[in-house]
């Protein structure tokens, strides 16, 4: 029997498209326990492939695509609901990221989400807190290739979270580009890192936490060096970091560096990593940084598992639902109207495309529902062109649980709720989006009076490239204003290739 989202035992896969390394982890969560099935890692150095204008070079892109093709071979047989791929700082920065993502998704065979820095930090903490449970207040630090995430939390709950645009790759490229180590270069790298991190001094001060954990590659590599050299038991300390930096200075260059257990693929970025770790230790009063068991990829799997559990048990545990409710409260959304529009739009989309109701991957319906719930965010700003304000807010607000990619899709839906369709010409080439935006627009029209509606009065059906909207003549006669708006809508869609709306009275 094929696995579905209702199967608690499903294998789940996370792909971490990082600035330095790409990682694939396959795992299973049962009865509160995390069991790794497989783990693959490749050093891709995607972050090293950003040119001076912020474009990802073709050479770096090819390294990434080749890696994703190898990952795809391991993921054969997996369904879309079992896999989540997330991209971090390099693709947040890359000006040609959309072009790369199209090729990357084709190579991997699954969608790829670009996550914001804060969402990356949230997922990192989800992985650490699940694999290394504890009730002490914690500072979790993750040094990536081009960003550093800092989180303070207790148990599974986060109290402070931030992401900073500095990492082991970016610092190494800037201050150690030729692989030569000098005292001045280490000082300069530390000053640059400190300038980036300075705004975090108060929210992440030692008074807010009792223990510090270092997640992911840089902290793990330095921990192994210190343990292998007998300097510490693997705990990262200021003295230990000074010892590592001194060894770099004695060697003088990467070519002559012989730190114990340091892999060849990490030598090129060790200078920036050490400078950043030492800056963090001295600026934030970290006397001991212990290596953490979890990281981003485990957090992605935990989050994916909890999403499925929330839908399976209908218990409202998906963080994205909580975020939507918080945004509605924050911006004073009329929740009754949002619920009417959501119920109407969802019924129309299910009627038009019945297979969606049974689909294992029902993100199409979920995204439509969230767009309906948030389509009037912008009324807080202005009634004039509120759909544009709503789309801007949805595309830029901090929204825990949502990736940047998903926020952009929902923002585009919200933008399309009214007015002409030319502004969405590119997005409408995607058939899924076309049907989503049509269902939303029809629901907004049907609910325009902001009173209770008969959801079944309008039935949407897909027949080839046509969208046939059926209704009873008696209903049309008793709703002349709604029919006027629907006829205008029919004219708007007549200029589209698909779907093309047709009104049909029964």
Secondary structure, 3 states (H helix, E strand, C coil): CCCCCCCCCCCEEEEEECCCEEEEEEEEEECCEEEEEEEEEEECCHHHHECCCCCECHHHHHHHHHHHHHHHHHCCCCCHHHEEEEECHHHHHCCCHHHHHHHHHHHHCCCEEECCHHHHHHHHHHHHHHHCCCCCCEEEEEECCCCEEEEEEECCEEEEEEEECCCHHHHHHHHCCCCECCHHHHHHHHHHHHHHHHHHCCCCCHHHCCEEEEEHHHHHHHHHHHHHCCCCCCCECHHHHHHHHHHHHHHCEHHHCCCCCCCHHHHCCHHHHHHHHHHHHHHCCCCCEEECCCCHHHHHHHHHHHHHHHHHHCCCCCHHHHHHHHHHHHCCCCHHHHHHHHHHHHHHHHHHCCHHHHCCCCHHHHHHHHHHHHCCHHHHCCCCCHHHHHHHHHHHCCCCCCCHHHHHHHHHHHHCCCCCCHHHCCHHHCHHHHHHHHHHHHHHHHCCCCCCCCHHHCEEEEECCEEEEEECHHHHHHCHHHHHHHHHHHHHHCCCCCCEEEEEEC
